[in-house]
Amino acid sequence: MKTKTRQREFGFVNWGGKRRGAGRKPKGERACVSHGKRPKVNASHPVLVTLRLCSELPSLRYEAAHAFLRGAMSASSQGGTFRVVEYSVQSNHLHLIVESKGELVLARGMNGLASRIARGLNKLWRRSGKVFSDRYHARALETPRAVRIALVYVFNNARKHGAWAARGPDP
């Protein structure tokens, strides 16, 4: 008569899954934008977007760079499904309030705008290579109060960074 044998159990070694220290490590002095799922975008809600430049690049607030950025944002807003409503240009980053018809349109519009800006600034500065340090950061503005707070933040951002000394919003 045969005896029935029991199947052995595997001892797991804790590979994979959520664990301390796992994932992409931050590069540079600032932590990266999370690679988690972006917020849902509704066509009736604007989005606050931040784009940060790599370190050691010239300031975006010089007249030639700022004029190019105005043209790039205007050209990317022509389609009707994606548009930059308000913006703030600082020495090393941009704040944009953007309207789009959905998540995919926002992603494609921002990727197109970022690549247009990167190519143009590299040409303007007679250089090649990476311009933006990381992905864009986006936050959906779902209430009128959130939109107002974002507008005040964008209009007064130059004062926060000390780039503008006069009273009133950044021209």
C-alpha positions as a printed Julia matrix, in Angstrom:
171×3 Matrix{Float64}:
   0.0    0.0     0.0
   1.32   3.43   -1.02
   1.54   6.28    1.45
   0.31   9.66    0.34
   3.09  12.3     0.27
   2.48  15.92    1.12
   3.58  18.7    -1.21
   6.36  20.86    0.15
   5.82  24.59    0.73
   8.01  27.25   -0.79
   9.73  29.72    1.5
   9.23  33.16   -0.06
  12.19  35.52   -0.09
  10.18  38.75   -0.37
  11.17  39.61   -3.92
   8.84  41.97   -5.72
   5.9   43.91   -4.44
   5.78  46.93   -2.19
   8.74  47.13    0.13
  10.97  49.66    1.77
  13.55  51.17   -0.59
  11.93  49.88   -3.78
  11.37  51.98   -6.87
  13.02  54.72   -8.87
  15.52  56.75   -6.86
  15.42  60.58   -6.95
  17.99  62.21   -9.22
  19.62  65.51   -8.45
  18.99  67.72   -5.45
  15.18  67.63   -5.72
  12.93  64.6    -5.64
  11.36  63.58   -8.94
   7.71  63.85   -9.89
   5.94  60.68   -8.87
   5.43  58.06  -11.56
   2.05  57.2   -10.03
  -1.21  57.62  -11.88
  -1.93  61.22  -12.81
  -5.12  62.88  -11.56
  -8.34  62.5   -13.54
  -8.93  65.44  -15.86
 -12.41  66.62  -16.64
 -12.96  68.87  -19.66
 -14.66  71.45  -17.43
 -11.76  71.69  -14.93
  -8.48  73.49  -15.63
  -5.14  71.97  -14.56
  -2.16  73.62  -12.84
   1.04  72.33  -14.48
   4.65  72.87  -13.4
   7.68  72.25  -15.64
  11.15  72.46  -14.03
  14.37  73.05  -16.0
  17.63  71.2   -15.47
  20.15  72.99  -13.28
  22.81  75.27  -14.77
  20.69  76.46  -17.71
  20.2   80.18  -18.48
  17.2   81.97  -17.01
  13.87  81.8   -18.81
  13.08  85.39  -17.8
  15.47  86.91  -20.35
  13.56  88.66  -23.13
  14.56  86.29  -25.96
  13.64  83.15  -24.01
  10.39  84.68  -22.74
   9.37  85.79  -26.24
  10.03  82.29  -27.56
   7.99  80.73  -24.72
   5.04  83.03  -25.49
   5.13  81.94  -29.13
   5.46  78.25  -28.25
   2.5   78.36  -25.86
   0.41  80.27  -28.4
   1.25  77.79  -31.18
   0.43  74.78  -29.01
  -2.93  76.32  -28.06
  -4.24  76.58  -31.64
  -5.97  73.18  -31.92
  -8.97  73.9   -29.7
  -8.66  70.77  -27.54
  -5.64  71.96  -25.51
  -4.75  75.51  -24.53
  -2.57  77.4   -22.09
  -4.81  79.93  -20.34
  -2.36  81.62  -17.94
   1.34  81.18  -17.27
   4.21  82.34  -15.1
   7.83  82.18  -16.28
  10.49  81.97  -13.58
  14.25  81.59  -13.95
  14.19  77.79  -13.69
  10.55  76.69  -14.0
   7.17  77.4   -15.6
   3.7   77.4   -14.06
   0.86  76.93  -16.52
  -2.9   76.87  -16.12
  -4.1   74.61  -18.91
  -7.5   73.58  -20.25
  -7.9   70.31  -22.15
 -10.69  68.03  -23.34
  -9.43  65.03  -21.33
  -6.5   63.13  -19.87
  -5.07  61.89  -23.16
  -5.36  65.34  -24.73
  -3.59  66.87  -21.71
  -0.77  64.31  -21.9
  -0.28  64.76  -25.64
  -0.56  68.54  -25.42
   1.97  68.79  -22.6
   4.4   66.41  -24.3
   4.12  68.42  -27.5
   4.56  71.72  -25.69
   7.53  70.44  -23.65
   9.3   69.07  -26.73
   8.6   72.3   -28.68
  10.03  74.36  -25.8
  13.07  72.08  -25.4
  13.95  72.17  -29.12
  13.49  75.95  -29.31
  15.47  76.73  -26.16
  18.31  74.45  -27.24
  18.4   76.27  -30.57
  18.25  79.68  -28.85
  21.01  78.79  -26.4
  23.1   77.0   -29.07
  23.29  73.77  -27.12
  21.93  70.25  -27.2
  20.68  67.9   -24.55
  18.04  67.67  -21.89
  16.16  70.86  -20.94
  13.56  69.67  -18.43
  14.74  67.86  -15.31
  11.67  65.67  -14.94
   8.12  65.0   -16.05
   5.56  67.73  -15.67
   3.61  67.97  -12.42
  -0.16  68.37  -12.84
  -2.93  69.16  -10.37
  -6.57  69.27  -11.39
  -8.45  72.38  -10.18
 -11.9   71.02   -9.38
 -13.5   73.89   -7.46
 -13.8   77.64   -8.11
 -11.79  78.25   -4.94
  -8.96  76.0    -6.18
  -8.93  77.89   -9.49
  -8.76  81.24   -7.68
  -5.92  80.07   -5.41
  -4.0   78.73   -8.44
  -4.45  82.01  -10.34
  -3.21  84.05   -7.38
  -0.26  81.65   -7.04
   0.64  81.89  -10.74
   0.28  85.69  -10.93
   2.35  86.29   -7.77
   4.94  83.53   -8.23
   7.68  85.94   -9.35
   7.33  87.84   -6.08
   7.75  84.59   -4.16
  11.02  83.85   -5.98
  12.33  87.42   -5.68
  12.47  87.98   -9.45
  10.16  90.95   -9.38
  10.23  93.79   -6.86
   7.32  96.05   -7.88
   3.77  95.87   -6.53
   1.07  93.92   -8.34
   1.04  90.82  -10.49
   3.91  89.75  -12.72
   3.58  91.38  -16.15
